Amino acid sequence: MKVRMQKTSAQANDCPQRDRTASEWYAGVQTFMWMTEDNIVEVPFDKEHLLEIILSPLNLNKSYKAVVRNSGSGGIDKMSCEELLPWLKANKDELISSLQCGTYRPNPVRRVEIPKDNGKKRLLGIPTVVDRLVQQAINQILTPIYERQFSKTSYGFRPQRCCHDALRKAQKIVDKGYKYVVDLDLERFFDTVSHSKLIEILSRTIKDGRVIILIHKYLRSGVINRGLFEISTEGTPQGGPLSPLLSNILLNELDKELERRGVPFVRYADDAVIFCKSKRAAQRVKESITRFIEGKLFLKVNREKTVVSNIRGVKFLGYSFYVMKGQCLLTVHPKSKIKLKSKLKELTSRSNGYGYEIRKQKLKNYIMGWVAYFHLAQIKRLCTETDEWLRRRIRMCIWKSWKNVKTRVSNLKKCGALAWQAYQWGNTRLGYWRVANSRLVTSAMSNDKLRRAGYVGLMDCYLKWCPK
């Protein structure tokens, strides 16, 4: 397939500048200076001149740094982040002019499919680095505008907010006696967003029509899937800087409806739990809020996965809840435990080809990240039990790497085994897994020796987060 380079406009520089010379129109409004071909004009910082703010040198420089810092793969034009600066030096003026005139054409996104735990695929859309630059510039200006409108119990993709904040808020709500929840599941949310509804909501706040048109162009830019172009009639493809903000703007309508009804809830992106004090009330909320979502927001509620249940056992952001002595506590959901063991099993596979140092580093990175995320839960026992199993797998990998009898006998002696014991176990025909649990090998590769060798355990990391 022949890939087109980033489109701007051949006639962009011929676009006439808008006549804005009378700064007295905007008495008391903050302004900045914008240079045109023949003079310097004063542009007001108001909602009708958002495009000038978005294209200001300061904002574009900040956007460029963010795109380069986030790195990531290229879009359909295969331009990398390292190539962005030379491209901008040669095409910056044309890019800005085309954006001002409305002739800029975003490239289609590159389709990427990510496997999900249930066997399905999560569809991502990777924009070109130039499109990421423009989207990031828009995002940086719109975020502070919409932050003032967003609900206090919405936590996904927002500055100074994280998953842990959402979980702590959920605990506080349960402590007030809300023991039943509506576990809301939106079916393929990012792929089914209504463009017309989203544009309508954006138009309530954004009065600069050029910005609305530019966002609409990104929504309808299309997808290149296996070399073929597919038109975008709905959805905001995940993968671009603008998609999370647009999803929050749409779902803010749901937040406001729940707040109007006085129903406590916590939402993280499209993952939401609505709290009630009785099962009957939760059932009523489920039915009415489903009608609102499908009738007003034109989204699809997955009725099979949207359930009403007691708080105990509900999965939210990988955690689960339970109540003990009137206090809501967190634990790791069973599915998250299975995922943990599956990943550790993959990292300690005997046939993955990892050397000692690579395996140590990969285990360390994963374990530290996992504990940092799940340390709010009661995981002391889980960490202890998982560490015992993990150390046995590590010993199994080390035993296999010793391979022949001579190496095993020699290494066992170095680890403190007696000569006759080293010879006996060095010549054993037992399988790797059984040998890894033998008294001699457990002693030769003791917990302390593995720790000194650089192998990190879950309990070691957990004690750093929760020393008591």
N, C-alpha and C positions, 0 to 999 in steps of 0.2 A: 504494500500500500504506500502510495506517495503521501508523505506527511507535509501539511502546510505549515509554514512558519507563523509566528504570532502576527495576527492581523491588527493593523492600526487603521490608517486611511491615507491614501495617496493625496487626497485633497484636504487633509486636516489643516495644513498651514494656511489655507485660503479661507478658513472659517472667520467671519467677521466677529470682532469682539463686541460684547454687550456694552451698551452705553451706561456706565455707572461713574459719574464724576461728581455728582452732588451729594456729598457726605451729609449734608444737612437733612436729607431724607430720614436718616437713622439717628436722630438725636438721642444721646445717652447709650448707644449700642457700641460694644467693643468692636474694633476693626483691626484689620491687618493690611499691609501694603502688598499689592499684586502688580507686577510689571507687565505691560503690554508692549507691542512693537514700538509705539510712538510716545507713550506717556506712562506715568505711574498713577494707578487709581486706588481709591480707598474702598475696601470691600468689607461690609459689616458681618459680624459673627451672629447671624440669626438663622432661623430654620429655612429661609428661602434662599440661602446662599451656602448650603451644605457642601455642594460640589467644590467650591473654591477652598473651603476648609480641608476637605478630603485631599485635594491636590496641592495643598501648601507644601513647600519644600521640607519643613520640619516634620510634617506627618508622613510624607513619602520616605524620608530618610529613616524614620523610626520603623516604618513598614518594611523597608528593605532589610534592616538589621534583624527584624523578627523572622522574616522568611529565610535568611541565611542561617540564623541561629537554629531554627527548627529543622533545617536541612530537608530530607525527604527526596524521593525519586522524582524524576521529571514527568511531564505530561506527554501528550501525543507528539510534540515537536522534539522530545528527547533533550531539551535544554536543561542543564544541571544548574544548581545554585551557584556554582563557581563561575558559570558562563553568564550569569545575570548582570554583573557589573559591567563587563565590556559591552553587552547588548544595550544597557541603559545609556552608556556614554555615547553610543552611536545613534540611539533612537529615542532618547528621553523626550525631546521637544515634540517629536511627532506623536508619541504616545499621549502626552498631556494635551496636545491640541485636539487629537481625535476624541479624547474623553470629554473635553469641553464642548466640542461641537456635536457630540452624540453619534459620531460615525464609528466609534470603536466597536469591534466585534470580538467577543470572547471566543476562544477555541473550545471545541467539545472536550469533555473530560475523558480521561482514560479509565475504562472499567477494570476494576480489580475485585476478585471474589475471595473473601476470607472465610474459611470453614468455621462453623459455629458448633457448640457442644452437642446440639440436637441433630447434627448431620446436615443441616441446611447451610446456605451460604449467605454471608453478609456482604452486600454490594457497596463497594466504595467507588468514588469518582475522584481521580487524581487530576487536578487542573494543571496547566502549564505554570512555570514559575512566575511568568509575567502576570498571569491571571491571579495567582496567589498574592502577588505584590499588591494589585489593585484591590482584591477582596480584603486583604489585611488592612489596607488604608481605610476602606469603608468601615470595617469592623471597629477600628480604633476610635472613630468619631461617633459611631452610632451607639457603642456600648455605654458610655457615660450618660447618653440621653435616655436610653431605655432602662438603665439600672434604677433610676428613680421610680419607674413604673412597676418593676418586677416585685413579686411577692417575697416576703421575708422567709417563707418556708419553701422557696425554690432554691436549689443549691447547685444544679448541674451547669457546667461551663460558665461560671460566673467568677469574677475576681474576688479574692480573699474568702472563697467558700470552697468546701471540699466534701467528700463522702462522709468523713467523720463528723462534720457539723450536722449533716442530715441525720445520721444515726443517733447522735446525742439529742437532737430535737425530737426524734421519734420516741426515744426513751422517756423524755419529759412528758410527752402526751400520754403515753401508756401509764405513767405513774399517777396521772390525774383520773384514772379509772376507765380509760378507753381501751377495752380489752378485745374488741372485734375490729376487723379491718376489711376494706374492699381492696384487694390486691389487683390494681388496674393494669391491664396489658393492652397496649395499642399495637395492632397488627401492622407490621412493616411500616412503622411511622414515617421514617425519613424518605421512604419511597412513595408515600401516598399523600404527601402534603398538597393541598389544593392551592395552585398558584393564584387564582382569582381571589380566594379568601385571604391569603397572605398579603397580597398587594393592597387589598382593601384595608387591612389592619395597619399596614405600613403607612398608608396615605393619611391616616388620622393624625400621625405625629410628624411625618416628613412632608414638608410643604414644597420642597424643591423637586419638581417633577423630573429633572434630569437624573437625580439619584434614584428615584423610583424606576425610571426606564432602564438605567444601568443594572440595577438589581434584577429586574425582570429579564434582561438579556442573559444574565448568568443562570437564572432558573431555567431558561429555555435554550441554553447553549448546546444541549444534546450530549450524546455519549458515543464514544468509539468502542464497540464491543467486538472483539475478534476481527478487527479490520473493517467492520461495517458501521455506518452511522445510524444511530437511533435517535429519533426526536424525543425531547423531554416535554411531556404534557402535564406532568405532576411530579412532586417530590423535590427534595433538596439533597443532592448526592453528598453523602458523608465523605470527607477528605479535604474539603476546602475550608479556609478560615471563617467564611461567612455562614456556613451551614449551622453551626451550633447556636449562633445568635438568632438566626431566623427561626429555628425550632423553638427557642425560648420565647420569642415574640408571639408566635402562634399559640403555644401552650399557656402563655400568660392569661389568655382568655379563659382557659379552664380554671386557672388559679383564682381569678377574680370572681368567677361564678361560685366556686366553693367558699370563698371568703364571704361573698354576699349571703350565702346560706348559713354561715356560721359553723361550717363543718371543718374540724381540724384535719390537716393533711401534711404530708411531706413529699416533695417531688424532686427527683434528680434526673434531669433530661426527660425521657419518656417513661421512666420508671417511677411510679407513684403509688403511695399507699394512703387510703382515706380511713380515718379512725371514727368508730362509733362505740356507744356504750352498750348496745345490745345487738344481737344477731338480726333481729327483725328490722331495726333501724338501718343496719348495714345493707340489708337486702333492698330496702326502699331506695337508699342512696345509689346503690349499684344500678338499679333500673332507670332512675331519673337521670343520673349523670351519663349513662350510656346514650340515652335519647339526646341529651345536650351535645355530646361529642360528635355523634353521627349526624344530627340534624343541623347544628350550628357551625361546627368546625369542619364538617365533611371528612372526618377521619373514621377509620374502621376499628371497632373494639373487638378484640379476640375474646369471644364469649366462653370458649373452653378454658382459657387460661386466666380470665378475670373471675376470681372466686371471692366468696365471703367466708371468712373463717376466724377462729380464735387467733390471737396474736402469736401463740406458741407455734413454732414451726414455719411461719411465713418467711419466705426468702426475700431479703431486701439488700441489694448491693453486696451479695455474697454472704451476708450475716443472717442470723436467725435470732428470734427473741424468746425469752421465757421470764416468768414472774416468780420471784422467790421472796417471801416475807414482805410482800407488798411493793417490792422494788423490781423494776424492769432491768434485766441483765441481757447481755449479748453473748451469743455463741456462734461458732462457725457452722454454717449450713452444711448438711450432709453432702450435697453436691460439690461444695467447695472443698470438702475433705477429700473426696474422690479425685478431684482435679489436682489437688496437692500431691497425692500419692502417685498419680499418673505421671506428673511432671518429674518428680524425683526418680521415679522408675526409669523414665526416659534418659535422664542425666546420668544415671548409674548403670545403664545398660552395658553388658559385657562386650557388645559388638558395635558400639557407636564410634569407635576409633579415637576417642578422646585420650590424650596423655594425662599424666598426673596433674600438671599445672593447669591445663585447660579445664579439666573436670573440677578441680578445686575452685577455680574462679567462677565457673558457671553455677556451681552449687552455692557458693557464697553470695553471688548476685541475686539469685532467685530466692534463697532463704531470707536474706536481709530484707528484700522487697516484700515478701509474703508476710513476715512478722511485722514489718512497719505498717502494713495495711490492716492486719487482723489483730493487732495488739489490744484493741478495745474489748475484745471478747475474752471469755474465761477459757484460755487455751493452755494452761499450765500442764494439765494431764495429757492433752493431745500432743504437745511438744515433746514431753517425756517419752510417750509411747512411740511416736514417729521417729524420734532420734534413735531409739533402740533398733528399730527396723532399718533405718537409713545406714547406721554404722555397720550392720551386718552386710548390707549391699556393698558398702565401700570396701569392706574386707574381702568380699567375694571378687570385686573388680581387681584389687591388688593381688590376690592369690592367683587369679587367671593370668595377670600380666607377668608373673614370675615364670610361667610356662613350663620349663623343663625341671627335671628332678634336681639336678645339680644346683640350679639357681635357688630353688625352694629350700633345700637343705642349708645352703650357705646363708640365705637371708634369715631363716628361722634362728640360726645360731647367733647372728648379729643382733637379733631381737631378744636374746636372752634364753632361748630354749636349750636344753641339754642336748648333747650330741646324738644320743640314742633316740630321743623324742623327735629331733629334727629329721633324722634319717627315716624314722617310722612314718611320720606325716608327709615327708617329702615324697615318699613312694606310694602314698595312699591312692586308691582308685575311686574314692568317694567323690561325688559331684561337688562343684564349686559352692553351691548354696549350703550344703551340709557341712563342708569343711569350714565355711565362714562362721559357723555357730559352735565349732568345737572349742573345748576349753583351752587348748594350746594356742590356737590361732587368735582367740579372743584375748588371751594374755599377751601374746607377742605383739598384737596390734591393739593395745589397750586404748581406752577412751582418751587418756591423757596424751598418749603417743600420737593418736590421730589428730588431736587438737593442736599439739605442737607442730605437727607436719603441715598444718594449714587448713584442715577440714573443719568447717563451721557447722555447728548444730543449731536447731531451732531454739533450744532452751538457752543457749548462750546469747542469742539475739534477744530473746524475750526478756531475759534478766536485765538487759540494757534499757529496755523500755519500761519495765515494771520491776524495779530492784527489790521490792518487798515481797 
